[in-house]
Amino acid sequence: MGGIGIRDPIEASKHAFNTSVKATKMLSDAIISRGKIEIDIYEESLRSITTEMKKTKDVEDQSQVEHLVENLPPNKGRKMRRIIDNKCSTWLSIIPTLDNHFALSPDEFRDALAIRYNFTPKRIPDMCDGCGEQFNMTHALNCKKGGLVTARHNEARDLNCDLCHLAGLHQIISEPVPQEASDNQPGLRADWKVRGFWDAQRDALFDICILNADASSLEKQNLQAIFDTRKKIKKKKYGPIAVLKRASFTPITATCEAIFDKEAEVYMKRLATLLSKKWKSNYSRAVCYIRARMQICIHRSVSLCIRGSRTKWRGVGIIDSAAIPLNILELD
């Protein structure tokens, strides 16, 4: 279609319509006069018109989206811009089957949409049961009381260990310790280690970070700057130790909307390459599967931060094969 379609969608639409009219007239004249028509020329013209109309429609849709985003409040406009510019919608196009762990509960699905479009989830408490502060979406994703943020991190770690094993990699360690604690230096622990991931027989260390990009401290930063800051911290912490251990280090960074950093995308593509070879299937199917599993895992664990309890549970003090403590006379 050329530059005209991008700069002026109305002119491009008129041009495509005129081309379509000419092609239709060519076919109708041939039918009326019972003459011959070059089917190859007609099909080429039809393909050209279809491609041109699709491009025109894409430009018009993009223009409408830009108009809608510009008229949103600043916080929602920032959120929608982030969603549009990044690949975080694969989980919406996957059939929710239990066999592949794609099924979300009703609350998990509603919470995922609320985070995606900056809505307030329904049936959430007014006060946090862990620290007593006012409870809202930002507090739910940031409050570390009760270990729900840690559980969000651990679920993503366990999923990646399972995916690496599914891709045919067997030398996998969860929470490896590349540096032992001593009097002069603290201990250091990564999230998972895989041998042969990037290079044959070479260890690869990974550490994942799932962050809330809507936190008040990050409001004035764009998403790439947030990712770069987190990666710089991770590489400064783990990079030198990985070099001493003759290993590579890759930080995996994502947001609570399941937007992944570029290095995380490269990691998923490499994993998809290994998985497609094992499954003997096409690469696009494998990368779609991995991205959907990662996104749904994040949405499920983020929903736990919103719906889960942050208070500690107390046991009655009964140990297996032991008698009931004498100070417990009656339990309701």
Long-range contacts (C-beta under 8 A, 24 or more apart in sequence): 1-51, 1-52, 1-55, 1-56, 5-52, 5-55, 5-56, 5-59, 6-59, 9-56, 9-59, 9-60, 9-63, 12-52, 12-55, 12-56, 12-59, 13-53, 13-56, 13-60, 15-52, 16-49, 16-52, 16-53, 16-56, 19-45, 19-48, 19-49, 19-52, 20-49, 20-53, 23-49, 75-118, 75-214, 76-117, 76-118, 79-116, 79-117, 79-118, 79-214, 80-117, 80-118, 82-213, 82-223, 82-255, 82-257, 82-259, 83-116, 83-117, 83-257, 83-259, 86-223, 86-259, 86-260, 87-259, 87-260, 87-265, 87-291, 88-116, 88-257, 88-258, 88-259, 88-260, 88-295, 90-288, 90-291, 90-292, 90-295, 91-258, 91-292, 91-295, 91-296, 91-299, 94-288, 94-292, 94-296, 100-289, 100-293, 101-293, 101-296, 101-297, 102-292, 102-293, 102-296, 104-296, 104-299, 104-300, 104-303, 105-303, 107-303, 107-307, 108-299, 108-300, 108-303, 111-299, 111-302, 111-303, 111-306, 111-307, 112-299, 112-302, 112-303, 115-256, 115-257, 115-299, 115-302, 116-257, 118-214, 121-306, 124-306, 124-307, 128-310, 129-309, 129-310, 129-311, 130-310, 130-311, 131-310, 137-214, 137-306, 138-212, 138-214, 138-215, 138-216, 140-305, 140-306, 141-212, 141-214, 141-215, 141-256, 141-302, 141-305, 141-306, 142-212, 142-215, 143-305, 143-310, 145-310, 146-308, 146-309, 146-310, 146-311, 146-312, 148-304, 148-305, 148-308, 148-310, 149-305, 151-301, 151-304, 151-308, 152-210, 152-298, 152-301, 152-302, 152-304, 152-305, 153-191, 153-208, 153-209, 153-210, 155-297, 155-300, 155-301, 156-208, 156-210, 156-252, 156-254, 156-294, 156-297, 156-298, 156-301, 157-191, 157-192, 157-208, 159-293, 159-294, 159-297, 160-191, 160-192, 160-206, 160-208, 160-252, 160-294, 161-192, 163-271, 163-275, 163-290, 163-293, 164-192, 164-194, 164-197, 164-271, 166-275, 166-278, 167-271, 167-274, 167-275, 167-278, 168-274, 168-275, 168-277, 168-278, 169-194, 169-195, 169-196, 169-197, 169-274, 171-195, 171-196, 176-205, 178-205, 178-238, 178-241, 178-242, 178-245, 178-247, 179-241, 188-237, 188-238, 188-241, 190-238, 190-249, 191-252, 193-247, 197-270, 198-248, 198-270, 199-248, 202-246, 202-247, 202-248, 203-245, 203-246, 203-247, 203-248, 204-247, 204-248, 204-249, 204-250, 205-238, 205-242, 205-245, 205-247, 205-248, 205-249, 205-250, 206-249, 206-250, 206-251, 206-252, 206-267, 207-234, 207-238, 207-249, 207-251, 207-252, 208-251, 208-252, 208-253, 208-254, 209-234, 209-251, 209-252, 209-253, 209-254, 210-254, 210-255, 210-256, 210-298, 210-301, 210-302, 211-253, 211-254, 211-255, 211-256, 212-255, 212-256, 213-255, 213-256, 213-257, 213-259, 214-256, 223-255, 223-259, 227-253, 227-261, 227-262, 230-261, 231-261, 231-263, 254-294, 254-298, 256-298, 256-302, 258-294, 258-295, 258-298, 258-299, 260-294, 268-294
